[in-house]
Amino acid sequence: MLTVIFNNRIYAILQGEMKAIGLAIGPKAHDMLRIDSPTLDFVSLAQGMGVPASRATTQSEFNAALAIGLREKGPRLIEAMI
């Protein structure tokens, strides 16, 4: 099973929902919606559980990782940095 995490290190969907209902996002709320302090290393977490994983920071890296993930059997994680 191939899993892709699109990682922008922030809960952007929650920010959008808060704005949609008219809530102001102050400094404390902004800090609470960030997921980069501490930075989660999804590749290391997956590898620590025995799952092959890679991080893609460019489109060509993602394409290469996706091709491997679709070709090989078993679990695999791709962390796509966006």
The first five atom37 places (N, CA, C, CB, O) and aatype in JSON, in Angstrom:
{
  "aatype": [12, 10, 16, 19, 9, 13, 2, 2, 1, 9, 18, 0, 9, 10, 5, 7, 6, 12, 11, 0, 9, 7, 10, 0, 9, 7, 14, 11, 0, 8, 3, 12, 10, 1, 9, 3, 15, 14, 16, 10, 3, 13, 19, 15, 10, 0, 5, 7, 12, 7, 19, 14, 0, 15, 1, 0, 16, 16, 5, 15, 6, 13, 2, 0, 0, 10, 0, 9, 7, 10, 1, 6, 11, 7, 14, 1, 10, 9, 6, 0, 12, 9],
  "atom_mask": [
    [1, 1, 1, 1, 1],
    [1, 1, 1, 1, 1],
    [1, 1, 1, 1, 1],
    [1, 1, 1, 1, 1],
    [1, 1, 1, 1, 1],
    [1, 1, 1, 1, 1],
    [1, 1, 1, 1, 1],
    [1, 1, 1, 1, 1],
    [1, 1, 1, 1, 1],
    [1, 1, 1, 1, 1],
    [1, 1, 1, 1, 1],
    [1, 1, 1, 1, 1],
    [1, 1, 1, 1, 1],
    [1, 1, 1, 1, 1],
    [1, 1, 1, 1, 1],
    [1, 1, 1, 0, 1],
    [1, 1, 1, 1, 1],
    [1, 1, 1, 1, 1],
    [1, 1, 1, 1, 1],
    [1, 1, 1, 1, 1],
    [1, 1, 1, 1, 1],
    [1, 1, 1, 0, 1],
    [1, 1, 1, 1, 1],
    [1, 1, 1, 1, 1],
    [1, 1, 1, 1, 1],
    [1, 1, 1, 0, 1],
    [1, 1, 1, 1, 1],
    [1, 1, 1, 1, 1],
    [1, 1, 1, 1, 1],
    [1, 1, 1, 1, 1],
    [1, 1, 1, 1, 1],
    [1, 1, 1, 1, 1],
    [1, 1, 1, 1, 1],
    [1, 1, 1, 1, 1],
    [1, 1, 1, 1, 1],
    [1, 1, 1, 1, 1],
    [1, 1, 1, 1, 1],
    [1, 1, 1, 1, 1],
    [1, 1, 1, 1, 1],
    [1, 1, 1, 1, 1],
    [1, 1, 1, 1, 1],
    [1, 1, 1, 1, 1],
    [1, 1, 1, 1, 1],
    [1, 1, 1, 1, 1],
    [1, 1, 1, 1, 1],
    [1, 1, 1, 1, 1],
    [1, 1, 1, 1, 1],
    [1, 1, 1, 0, 1],
    [1, 1, 1, 1, 1],
    [1, 1, 1, 0, 1],
    [1, 1, 1, 1, 1],
    [1, 1, 1, 1, 1],
    [1, 1, 1, 1, 1],
    [1, 1, 1, 1, 1],
    [1, 1, 1, 1, 1],
    [1, 1, 1, 1, 1],
    [1, 1, 1, 1, 1],
    [1, 1, 1, 1, 1],
    [1, 1, 1, 1, 1],
    [1, 1, 1, 1, 1],
    [1, 1, 1, 1, 1],
    [1, 1, 1, 1, 1],
    [1, 1, 1, 1, 1],
    [1, 1, 1, 1, 1],
    [1, 1, 1, 1, 1],
    [1, 1, 1, 1, 1],
    [1, 1, 1, 1, 1],
    [1, 1, 1, 1, 1],
    [1, 1, 1, 0, 1],
    [1, 1, 1, 1, 1],
    [1, 1, 1, 1, 1],
    [1, 1, 1, 1, 1],
    [1, 1, 1, 1, 1],
    [1, 1, 1, 0, 1],
    [1, 1, 1, 1, 1],
    [1, 1, 1, 1, 1],
    [1, 1, 1, 1, 1],
    [1, 1, 1, 1, 1],
    [1, 1, 1, 1, 1],
    [1, 1, 1, 1, 1],
    [1, 1, 1, 1, 1],
    [1, 1, 1, 1, 1]
  ],
  "atom_positions": [
    [[0.84, -1.18, 0.0], [0.0, 0.0, 0.0], [0.89, 1.24, 0.0], [-0.96, 0.0, 1.22], [1.76, 1.39, 0.86]],
    [[0.68, 2.09, -0.94], [1.42, 3.34, -1.07], [0.67, 4.46, -0.37], [1.66, 3.68, -2.56], [-0.52, 4.66, -0.6]],
    [[1.37, 5.19, 0.49], [0.79, 6.33, 1.17], [1.59, 7.57, 0.83], [0.74, 6.11, 2.71], [2.82, 7.56, 0.89]],
    [[0.9, 8.65, 0.48], [1.55, 9.93, 0.19], [1.07, 10.96, 1.21], [1.24, 10.4, -1.27], [-0.14, 11.15, 1.39]],
    [[2.01, 11.6, 1.87], [1.7, 12.7, 2.78], [2.12, 13.98, 2.08], [2.42, 12.54, 4.18], [3.3, 14.18, 1.78]],
    [[1.17, 14.86, 1.81], [1.47, 16.17, 1.23], [1.71, 17.11, 2.4], [0.29, 16.68, 0.28], [0.76, 17.57, 3.05]],
    [[2.95, 17.4, 2.67], [3.35, 18.09, 3.89], [3.66, 19.57, 3.62], [4.56, 17.41, 4.51], [4.66, 19.9, 3.0]],
    [[2.79, 20.43, 4.11], [3.07, 21.87, 4.04], [3.36, 22.43, 5.43], [1.88, 22.62, 3.4], [3.54, 23.64, 5.6]],
    [[3.41, 21.53, 6.42], [3.75, 21.85, 7.81], [2.81, 22.86, 8.47], [5.14, 22.38, 7.87], [3.19, 23.56, 9.4]],
    [[1.58, 22.91, 7.98], [0.58, 23.78, 8.59], [-0.8, 23.2, 8.29], [0.7, 25.26, 8.06], [-1.01, 22.58, 7.25]],
    [[-1.73, 23.38, 9.19], [-3.1, 22.94, 8.98], [-3.83, 23.99, 8.15], [-3.83, 22.69, 10.33], [-4.69, 24.7, 8.66]],
    [[-3.49, 24.09, 6.88], [-4.07, 25.12, 6.01], [-5.58, 24.96, 5.88], [-3.42, 25.06, 4.63], [-6.3, 25.96, 5.78]],
    [[-6.07, 23.72, 5.87], [-7.51, 23.52, 5.74], [-8.24, 24.13, 6.93], [-7.84, 22.01, 5.62], [-9.32, 24.7, 6.77]],
    [[-7.67, 24.01, 8.12], [-8.3, 24.6, 9.3], [-8.25, 26.12, 9.26], [-7.62, 24.1, 10.57], [-9.2, 26.78, 9.67]],
    [[-7.15, 26.67, 8.77], [-7.08, 28.13, 8.62], [-8.16, 28.62, 7.67], [-5.69, 28.56, 8.11], [-8.82, 29.63, 7.94]],
    [[-8.34, 27.92, 6.58], [-9.37, 28.29, 5.61], [-10.77, 28.22, 6.2], [0.0, 0.0, 0.0], [-11.6, 29.09, 5.95]],
    [[-11.02, 27.19, 6.99], [-12.33, 27.05, 7.62], [-12.57, 28.16, 8.64], [-12.46, 25.68, 8.3], [-13.68, 28.69, 8.74]],
    [[-11.54, 28.52, 9.39], [-11.68, 29.6, 10.37], [-11.99, 30.92, 9.66], [-10.39, 29.73, 11.22], [-12.84, 31.69, 10.11]],
    [[-11.29, 31.17, 8.58], [-11.55, 32.39, 7.82], [-12.94, 32.39, 7.21], [-10.5, 32.56, 6.72], [-13.6, 33.42, 7.15]],
    [[-13.39, 31.21, 6.76], [-14.69, 31.1, 6.11], [-15.84, 31.44, 7.05], [-14.88, 29.7, 5.56], [-16.88, 31.93, 6.6]],
    [[-15.66, 31.19, 8.34], [-16.73, 31.52, 9.28], [-16.47, 32.84, 9.99], [-16.88, 30.4, 10.32], [-17.16, 33.19, 10.95]],
    [[-15.46, 33.58, 9.52], [-15.23, 34.92, 10.01], [-14.37, 35.05, 11.25], [0.0, 0.0, 0.0], [-14.35, 36.11, 11.87]],
    [[-13.66, 33.98, 11.63], [-12.79, 34.07, 12.8], [-11.45, 34.67, 12.4], [-12.6, 32.69, 13.43], [-10.86, 34.29, 11.4]],
    [[-10.99, 35.6, 13.2], [-9.66, 36.17, 12.98], [-8.62, 35.2, 13.51], [-9.52, 37.57, 13.67], [-8.81, 34.59, 14.56]],
    [[-7.54, 35.06, 12.78], [-6.46, 34.17, 13.2], [-5.36, 35.04, 13.8], [-5.92, 33.31, 12.0], [-4.57, 35.66, 13.09]],
    [[-5.32, 35.06, 15.11], [-4.29, 35.81, 15.83], [-3.02, 34.99, 15.96], [0.0, 0.0, 0.0], [-2.97, 33.85, 15.51]],
    [[-2.0, 35.58, 16.59], [-0.71, 34.89, 16.73], [-0.81, 33.54, 17.46], [0.25, 35.77, 17.46], [-0.17, 32.58, 17.04]],
    [[-1.6, 33.45, 18.52], [-1.72, 32.19, 19.25], [-2.4, 31.12, 18.41], [-2.49, 32.39, 20.55], [-1.95, 29.98, 18.37]],
    [[-3.48, 31.5, 17.73], [-4.19, 30.54, 16.88], [-3.28, 30.09, 15.73], [-5.49, 31.15, 16.32], [-3.26, 28.92, 15.38]],
    [[-2.55, 31.02, 15.16], [-1.62, 30.69, 14.08], [-0.59, 29.68, 14.56], [-0.92, 31.96, 13.56], [-0.3, 28.7, 13.86]],
    [[-0.03, 29.89, 15.75], [0.97, 28.97, 16.3], [0.37, 27.58, 16.54], [1.54, 29.52, 17.61], [1.04, 26.57, 16.34]],
    [[-0.89, 27.54, 16.96], [-1.54, 26.26, 17.23], [-1.84, 25.48, 15.95], [-2.83, 26.48, 18.01], [-1.98, 24.26, 15.99]],
    [[-1.93, 26.16, 14.82], [-2.22, 25.5, 13.55], [-0.95, 25.06, 12.82], [-3.02, 26.43, 12.67], [-1.04, 24.41, 11.78]],
    [[0.2, 25.39, 13.34], [1.46, 24.98, 12.72], [1.84, 23.6, 13.22], [2.59, 26.01, 13.01], [1.62, 23.27, 14.39]],
    [[2.42, 22.8, 12.36], [2.89, 21.48, 12.78], [4.38, 21.34, 12.47], [2.08, 20.36, 12.07], [4.84, 20.28, 12.05]],
    [[5.11, 22.43, 12.69], [6.55, 22.39, 12.43], [7.38, 22.75, 13.66], [6.89, 23.33, 11.3], [8.55, 23.09, 13.54]],
    [[6.78, 22.66, 14.82], [7.53, 22.97, 16.03], [7.12, 21.98, 17.12], [7.28, 24.44, 16.49], [6.18, 22.28, 17.85]],
    [[7.74, 20.86, 17.25], [8.9, 20.41, 16.47], [8.48, 19.86, 15.11], [9.67, 19.35, 17.25], [7.33, 19.46, 14.91]],
    [[9.41, 19.86, 14.2], [9.17, 19.32, 12.87], [9.03, 17.8, 12.94], [10.3, 19.72, 11.9], [9.88, 17.12, 13.5]],
    [[7.95, 17.28, 12.38], [7.76, 15.84, 12.32], [8.49, 15.29, 11.11], [6.24, 15.47, 12.27], [8.35, 15.81, 10.0]],
    [[9.27, 14.26, 11.32], [10.02, 13.62, 10.24], [9.28, 12.33, 9.88], [11.51, 13.33, 10.66], [9.57, 11.27, 10.43]],
    [[8.33, 12.44, 8.96], [7.5, 11.3, 8.59], [8.32, 10.17, 7.98], [6.42, 11.73, 7.63], [7.98, 8.99, 8.15]],
    [[9.39, 10.5, 7.27], [10.24, 9.47, 6.67], [10.89, 8.64, 7.77], [11.32, 10.1, 5.75], [10.88, 7.41, 7.71]],
    [[11.46, 9.3, 8.77], [12.1, 8.57, 9.87], [11.08, 7.76, 10.67], [12.83, 9.54, 10.8], [11.37, 6.65, 11.1]],
    [[9.9, 8.33, 10.87], [8.85, 7.6, 11.6], [8.47, 6.32, 10.85], [7.6, 8.49, 11.79], [8.35, 5.26, 11.46]],
    [[8.29, 6.42, 9.55], [7.94, 5.25, 8.75], [9.07, 4.22, 8.77], [7.63, 5.65, 7.3], [8.83, 3.03, 8.99]],
    [[10.28, 4.68, 8.55], [11.42, 3.77, 8.53], [11.62, 3.09, 9.88], [12.69, 4.5, 8.13], [12.03, 1.93, 9.94]],
    [[11.32, 3.81, 10.96], [11.43, 3.23, 12.3], [10.44, 2.1, 12.52], [0.0, 0.0, 0.0], [10.63, 1.26, 13.4]],
    [[9.38, 2.08, 11.73], [8.39, 1.0, 11.8], [8.58, -0.02, 10.69], [6.98, 1.57, 11.74], [7.72, -0.87, 10.46]],
    [[9.73, 0.07, 10.01], [10.05, -0.9, 8.98], [9.41, -0.65, 7.63], [0.0, 0.0, 0.0], [9.36, -1.54, 6.78]],
    [[8.92, 0.56, 7.42], [8.27, 0.9, 6.15], [9.24, 1.72, 5.3], [6.93, 1.68, 6.38], [9.71, 2.76, 5.75]],
    [[9.54, 1.28, 4.08], [10.38, 2.09, 3.21], [9.73, 3.45, 2.96], [10.64, 1.36, 1.87], [8.52, 3.53, 2.74]],
    [[10.53, 4.5, 2.99], [9.98, 5.84, 2.84], [10.98, 6.76, 2.18], [9.56, 6.41, 4.2], [12.19, 6.55, 2.24]],
    [[10.45, 7.79, 1.54], [11.3, 8.8, 0.92], [10.62, 10.15, 0.99], [11.63, 8.43, -0.55], [9.4, 10.24, 1.16]],
    [[11.42, 11.19, 0.85], [10.92, 12.57, 0.87], [11.18, 13.17, -0.51], [11.62, 13.43, 2.0], [12.27, 13.07, -1.06]],
    [[10.16, 13.8, -1.05], [10.28, 14.44, -2.36], [10.14, 15.95, -2.18], [9.22, 13.9, -3.36], [9.14, 16.43, -1.65]],
    [[11.14, 16.68, -2.63], [11.08, 18.14, -2.55], [10.91, 18.79, -3.92], [12.34, 18.68, -1.89], [10.72, 20.0, -4.02]],
    [[10.99, 17.97, -4.96], [10.78, 18.46, -6.33], [9.81, 17.53, -7.04], [12.12, 18.57, -7.11], [9.55, 16.41, -6.59]],
    [[9.28, 18.0, -8.14], [8.36, 17.17, -8.92], [9.06, 15.93, -9.46], [7.75, 17.97, -10.07], [8.47, 14.85, -9.48]],
    [[10.29, 16.07, -9.91], [11.0, 14.9, -10.45], [11.3, 13.88, -9.35], [12.32, 15.34, -11.13], [11.24, 12.68, -9.61]],
    [[11.62, 14.34, -8.13], [11.81, 13.41, -7.02], [10.5, 12.68, -6.7], [12.32, 14.16, -5.76], [10.5, 11.47, -6.45]],
    [[9.39, 13.42, -6.72], [8.1, 12.79, -6.46], [7.76, 11.77, -7.53], [7.0, 13.86, -6.38], [7.32, 10.66, -7.22]],
    [[7.96, 12.12, -8.8], [7.67, 11.2, -9.89], [8.48, 9.91, -9.76], [7.97, 11.86, -11.24], [7.95, 8.82, -9.97]],
    [[9.76, 10.04, -9.41], [10.61, 8.86, -9.24], [10.14, 8.01, -8.07], [12.07, 9.28, -9.04], [10.07, 6.78, -8.19]],
    [[9.82, 8.64, -6.94], [9.36, 7.9, -5.76], [8.02, 7.24, -6.04], [9.24, 8.83, -4.55], [7.78, 6.11, -5.61]],
    [[7.14, 7.92, -6.76], [5.83, 7.36, -7.11], [5.99, 6.14, -8.01], [4.94, 8.43, -7.79], [5.3, 5.14, -7.83]],
    [[6.88, 6.23, -8.98], [7.11, 5.09, -9.87], [7.58, 3.87, -9.09], [8.13, 5.46, -10.96], [7.14, 2.75, -9.35]],
    [[8.48, 4.08, -8.15], [8.96, 2.98, -7.31], [7.82, 2.43, -6.46], [10.13, 3.44, -6.4], [7.64, 1.21, -6.37]],
    [[7.05, 3.33, -5.85], [5.96, 2.9, -4.99], [4.89, 2.12, -5.72], [0.0, 0.0, 0.0], [4.3, 1.2, -5.15]],
    [[4.62, 2.48, -6.96], [3.62, 1.77, -7.74], [4.14, 0.44, -8.27], [3.15, 2.63, -8.88], [3.37, -0.49, -8.53]],
    [[5.45, 0.35, -8.44], [6.06, -0.85, -9.0], [6.28, -1.93, -7.94], [7.39, -0.5, -9.65], [6.1, -3.11, -8.23]],
    [[6.67, -1.53, -6.73], [7.04, -2.5, -5.71], [5.85, -2.87, -4.83], [8.18, -1.94, -4.85], [4.95, -2.07, -4.6]],
    [[5.88, -4.09, -4.34], [4.82, -4.57, -3.45], [5.15, -4.16, -2.02], [4.66, -6.12, -3.57], [6.3, -3.87, -1.68]],
    [[4.12, -4.14, -1.2], [4.3, -3.84, 0.21], [4.08, -2.38, 0.51], [0.0, 0.0, 0.0], [3.86, -1.57, -0.39]],
    [[4.15, -2.05, 1.79], [3.91, -0.66, 2.19], [5.05, 0.26, 1.79], [3.69, -0.58, 3.68], [6.2, -0.17, 1.68]],
    [[4.73, 1.52, 1.56], [5.73, 2.53, 1.23], [5.11, 3.91, 1.5], [6.2, 2.4, -0.28], [3.92, 4.12, 1.3]],
    [[5.95, 4.82, 1.96], [5.48, 6.17, 2.24], [6.29, 7.17, 1.42], [5.58, 6.49, 3.74], [7.51, 7.05, 1.31]],
    [[5.6, 8.14, 0.86], [6.25, 9.28, 0.21], [5.8, 10.53, 0.95], [5.9, 9.36, -1.32], [4.61, 10.79, 1.07]],
    [[6.76, 11.3, 1.43], [6.46, 12.6, 2.02], [6.75, 13.65, 0.96], [7.29, 12.85, 3.33], [7.91, 13.91, 0.63]],
    [[5.7, 14.25, 0.43], [5.84, 15.28, -0.61], [5.79, 16.65, 0.05], [4.72, 15.14, -1.7], [4.76, 17.06, 0.59]],
    [[6.9, 17.35, 0.0], [6.98, 18.67, 0.61], [6.35, 19.69, -0.34], [8.45, 19.05, 0.93], [6.76, 19.81, -1.5]],
    [[5.36, 20.41, 0.17], [4.7, 21.41, -0.67], [4.74, 22.77, 0.01], [3.25, 21.0, -0.98], [4.23, 23.75, -0.54]]
  ]
}
